[in-house]
Structures are given as C-alpha cells and as structure tokens.
Amino acid sequence: MIAERDVRMQRLVEVAARTRPVTLAHQRLLPVIPALATILPDGGLRRGSTVGVTGSTSLALALAAEASRSGSWCAVVGTPALGLVAADELGIALERFPLIGASGRMWVRAVAAALEGFDLVLGWPSGGLALAEARRLTAVVRERGSVLVACGPGWPDRTDLSLTVVRSDWLGLEHGHGRLRARRLEVAVGGRGVASIVRTAGLWLPAADGAIVAEDVAAEGADEGADEAAGGAAIEGAAG
C-alpha cells in the first residue's frame, strides 16, 4: 500500500514538474493577490522560504490563489476537511491543486516529495512533528526554491514568514439574526529578516462584495464600514 502510494505521488510530482510555467520557475517571488501583497514584507512569497499561517484556513488558501491562477501547481498535504468550493471561489485552479492525505511520518515523506515538483505546498503538520524533521523539510524548500506554507500550530520551528490571526470579526448578526456578510481579520505579520518586526494588518476576508481587500481599501466601500465593525456584534475567533 505504501509503495503504491509512493508511485502515485512520484507520478504526480513528475506531471507538476513538467507542466509548471517556465517564467514562474525563474521568478524570485510567487505572486499573491493585491490585498496580501500590501501586508507581506516582500510583496509576495519568496521562493525557498517557509511560511506559517495560524488561525484561518481561508487565509492559507488565499496565499496560494494568485500563484495558482498564474499557472503554478500547488499541493495540499494532510489537511483537515477542506472546502474545495471555497478554494475555487478564491481563484485556485483545482485541476492543479491535488489533496494528498498523509499523517505521521508519511506526512513528512509526502511533503518532501511534493516540494520536489510543486511551486507551493500547503501542509497541515500532524501531531508530534520533530524539530529535526521540520528543519530537514526547510532544507528541501531552500534547495528546490519552492514555498512551504505550514498551517496550524503543529510546525515546531520558526518560519521565515508568519501570519497569525489575532482577531476575527464577522459582520451581519448585529441583533442576533441576519446573514454573515463580511469578515474582518487582524493579522500579525512577523518572521525573519525584514519581517522580524511584527506588525498587525487589517484584512477583509471576505469583504461585503465577496472580494479580499486590505482594510484601508475595504473601509471605503464595505457596507457600513469601520463603524459597524467596531460597534456590531461579532463572532470572535471563528476558524477559517
């Protein structure tokens, strides 16, 4: 069973490597949507780097959306239940977005294999990932020039870039009824190098019109705007 899974994984990696865009392979940064470009220190995802995302699955998917739209292959390894409809709505090309089920030591092997052929890998580490294993995967990331997005709290090492949702407010249930229409996230952005000074950025994911926009842009057109976000009833800490 394991040998058969390894063969399937190797074939998938080979397909991804053959069909990845040549132009993207030589770019230093993988592109991200404009709203995220405004809050990331480099304006994109630097090849050969690790990224930690905690507090929102939607934010992790949004990081992959523009690269996927531009032709990159992106893989998901070890995810909990992932809504492919939500991924599609964010702009991810599902035909280049395989979901790879793996846990334990198989998770490490699957991520290492995916990093060989995919531009970006979203990984949900299973419990008990050793620091030495995380550092070996980091070495593969740097060698291959891919990007590993470690989702959730299971990554034991410091990442080059980290995005942590520290507040999540849903709008639309101001009086205990109604429809959820927009969500405002406060995201702490930190990491190494230019990202070593942690700063907090506002992000609408989604805004009232379904788009993803930085707070200063959303404040001009998101229904009742910032006053509603401050005064309306909110659902705190909603997971992604």
C-alpha positions as CSV (number, residue, x, y, z in Angstrom):
1,M,0.0,0.0,0.0
2,I,2.8,2.4,0.9
3,A,4.8,1.5,-2.1
4,E,1.7,2.1,-4.4
5,R,1.1,5.4,-2.8
6,D,4.7,6.5,-3.3
7,V,4.5,5.5,-7.0
8,R,1.3,7.6,-7.4
9,M,2.9,10.5,-5.6
10,Q,6.0,10.4,-7.8
11,R,3.9,10.4,-11.0
12,L,2.0,13.4,-9.7
13,V,5.3,15.3,-8.9
14,E,6.6,14.5,-12.4
15,V,3.5,15.9,-14.1
16,A,3.7,19.0,-12.0
17,A,7.4,19.5,-12.7
18,R,6.8,19.1,-16.5
19,T,3.9,21.5,-16.7
20,R,5.0,24.3,-14.3
21,P,5.4,27.6,-16.1
22,V,9.0,28.4,-17.1
23,T,8.6,32.1,-16.3
24,L,7.4,31.5,-12.8
25,A,10.2,29.0,-12.2
26,H,12.7,31.8,-12.6
27,Q,10.9,34.5,-10.6
28,R,12.2,35.2,-7.1
29,L,8.7,35.7,-5.8
30,L,5.5,33.8,-6.2
31,P,2.7,36.3,-6.8
32,V,-0.1,36.9,-4.2
33,I,-3.4,38.7,-4.6
34,P,-3.0,42.5,-4.2
35,A,-4.6,42.7,-0.7
36,L,-2.0,40.3,0.6
37,A,0.8,41.9,-1.3
38,T,0.2,45.1,0.7
39,I,0.8,43.3,4.0
40,L,3.7,41.0,3.1
41,P,7.2,42.4,3.5
42,D,8.3,41.3,0.1
43,G,5.0,41.8,-1.7
44,G,4.9,38.1,-2.5
45,L,6.1,34.7,-1.4
46,R,9.8,34.4,-1.6
47,R,11.0,31.1,-3.2
48,G,12.9,28.9,-0.9
49,S,11.0,30.1,2.2
50,T,8.7,28.7,4.8
51,V,5.5,30.5,5.8
52,G,3.5,29.8,9.0
53,V,-0.3,30.5,9.0
54,T,-2.3,30.1,12.2
55,G,-6.0,30.9,12.8
56,S,-7.6,30.8,9.3
57,T,-7.7,28.1,6.6
58,S,-9.1,30.8,4.3
59,L,-6.0,32.9,4.7
60,A,-3.8,30.0,3.9
61,L,-5.8,29.3,0.7
62,A,-5.7,33.0,-0.2
63,L,-1.9,32.9,-0.1
64,A,-1.9,30.3,-2.9
65,A,-4.6,31.8,-5.0
66,E,-2.6,34.1,-7.3
67,A,0.2,31.7,-7.9
68,S,-2.3,29.0,-8.8
69,R,-4.2,31.4,-11.1
70,S,-0.8,32.2,-12.8
71,G,-0.2,28.6,-13.6
72,S,1.7,27.2,-10.6
73,W,1.0,23.7,-9.2
74,C,0.0,23.9,-5.6
75,A,-0.5,20.9,-3.3
76,V,-2.2,20.3,0.0
77,V,-0.8,17.7,2.3
78,G,-2.5,16.4,5.5
79,T,-5.4,18.9,5.6
80,P,-8.4,18.5,7.7
81,A,-11.7,18.8,5.8
82,L,-11.0,21.4,3.2
83,G,-13.8,23.1,1.2
84,L,-12.9,22.9,-2.4
85,V,-15.8,25.2,-3.3
86,A,-14.2,27.9,-1.1
87,A,-10.8,27.2,-2.8
88,D,-12.4,27.6,-6.2
89,E,-14.1,30.9,-5.2
90,L,-10.7,32.2,-4.1
91,G,-9.4,31.6,-7.6
92,I,-7.4,28.4,-7.1
93,A,-7.2,26.2,-10.2
94,L,-8.5,22.9,-8.8
95,E,-7.0,20.9,-11.7
96,R,-3.6,21.9,-10.4
97,F,-4.4,21.6,-6.7
98,P,-4.2,17.9,-5.5
99,L,-5.1,17.0,-2.0
100,I,-2.7,14.5,-0.6
101,G,-3.8,12.5,2.5
102,A,-0.9,11.7,4.9
103,S,-0.2,11.8,8.6
104,G,2.7,10.9,10.9
105,R,5.9,10.0,9.3
106,M,4.1,9.7,5.9
107,W,3.3,13.4,6.2
108,V,7.0,14.3,6.2
109,R,7.7,12.0,3.2
110,A,4.7,13.3,1.3
111,V,5.7,17.0,1.9
112,A,9.3,16.3,0.9
113,A,8.2,14.6,-2.3
114,A,5.7,17.4,-3.2
115,L,8.4,20.1,-2.7
116,E,10.3,18.4,-5.5
117,G,7.8,19.3,-8.1
118,F,5.3,21.8,-6.8
119,D,5.9,25.6,-6.5
120,L,3.8,25.8,-3.3
121,V,2.8,23.3,-0.7
122,L,0.2,23.8,1.9
123,G,0.8,21.4,4.8
124,W,-1.0,20.7,8.0
125,P,1.6,19.0,10.2
126,S,0.3,16.1,12.2
127,G,0.9,15.9,15.9
128,G,4.4,15.2,17.1
129,L,6.4,16.6,14.2
130,A,10.0,16.7,15.4
131,L,12.2,19.8,15.1
132,A,14.8,17.8,13.2
133,E,12.2,16.8,10.6
134,A,10.9,20.3,10.2
135,R,14.4,21.5,9.6
136,R,15.0,18.8,7.0
137,L,11.9,20.0,5.2
138,T,13.1,23.6,5.4
139,A,16.4,22.5,3.8
140,V,14.4,20.9,0.9
141,V,12.4,24.1,0.5
142,R,15.6,26.1,0.1
143,E,17.2,23.7,-2.2
144,R,14.2,23.4,-4.5
145,G,13.2,27.0,-4.5
146,S,9.6,26.2,-3.6
147,V,7.4,27.6,-0.8
148,L,6.1,25.6,2.1
149,V,3.1,27.1,4.0
150,A,2.8,25.3,7.4
151,C,-0.8,25.7,8.5
152,G,-2.0,25.5,12.1
153,P,0.1,25.2,15.3
154,G,1.9,21.9,14.6
155,W,5.1,23.3,13.0
156,P,7.8,23.3,15.7
157,D,10.4,25.6,14.1
158,R,10.4,29.3,13.4
159,T,9.3,30.2,9.8
160,D,10.7,32.8,7.5
161,L,7.3,34.5,7.5
162,S,4.4,34.1,9.9
163,L,0.8,35.2,9.6
164,T,-1.2,34.8,12.8
165,V,-4.9,35.7,13.0
166,V,-5.3,37.5,16.4
167,R,-8.9,38.7,15.9
168,S,-11.7,37.6,13.6
169,D,-15.0,39.6,13.4
170,W,-17.9,38.6,11.3
171,L,-20.5,41.2,10.4
172,G,-24.1,40.6,9.7
173,L,-25.6,39.3,13.0
174,E,-25.8,42.6,14.8
175,H,-29.1,41.8,16.6
176,G,-28.8,38.1,16.8
177,H,-30.2,37.4,13.4
178,G,-29.4,38.1,9.8
179,R,-26.8,36.9,7.4
180,L,-23.0,36.8,7.7
181,R,-21.8,39.3,5.1
182,A,-18.2,40.1,5.7
183,R,-15.3,39.2,8.0
184,R,-12.5,41.4,9.2
185,L,-9.3,39.8,10.3
186,E,-6.4,41.3,12.3
187,V,-3.3,39.5,11.2
188,A,0.1,39.7,13.0
189,V,2.8,39.5,10.3
190,G,6.3,38.6,11.5
191,G,9.2,36.3,10.7
192,R,12.9,36.7,9.9
193,G,14.9,39.4,8.3
194,V,12.7,42.3,7.0
195,A,9.7,40.6,8.7
196,S,11.4,40.4,12.1
197,I,9.5,43.4,13.4
198,V,5.9,42.1,14.0
199,R,3.1,44.4,12.7
200,T,-0.6,44.0,12.7
201,A,-2.6,44.5,9.5
202,G,-6.3,44.6,8.8
203,L,-7.8,42.3,6.1
204,W,-11.3,41.7,4.9
205,L,-11.7,38.0,4.1
206,P,-14.2,38.4,2.6
207,A,-15.5,41.9,2.2
208,A,-19.2,42.5,1.8
209,D,-18.9,42.1,-2.0
210,G,-17.0,38.8,-1.6
211,A,-13.6,40.2,-2.5
212,I,-10.5,40.1,-0.4
213,V,-9.1,43.5,0.3
214,A,-6.8,45.3,2.7
215,E,-8.6,47.2,5.4
216,D,-7.9,50.7,4.1
217,V,-9.5,49.8,0.7
218,A,-12.4,47.9,2.2
219,A,-13.2,50.8,4.6
220,E,-14.3,52.9,1.7
221,G,-16.9,50.5,0.3
222,A,-17.8,47.7,2.8
223,D,-21.4,48.5,3.6
224,E,-21.5,50.2,7.0
225,G,-17.7,50.2,7.1
226,A,-15.4,50.5,10.1
227,D,-18.1,51.9,12.5
228,E,-20.1,48.7,12.1
229,A,-17.0,46.6,12.7
230,A,-16.3,48.4,15.9
231,G,-19.9,48.5,17.2
232,G,-21.6,45.5,15.7
233,A,-21.9,42.1,17.4
234,A,-19.1,39.9,16.3
235,I,-18.2,36.2,16.3
236,E,-14.8,36.1,17.9
237,G,-12.1,33.6,16.8
238,A,-14.1,32.0,14.0
239,A,-11.9,29.4,12.3
240,G,-11.3,29.7,8.7
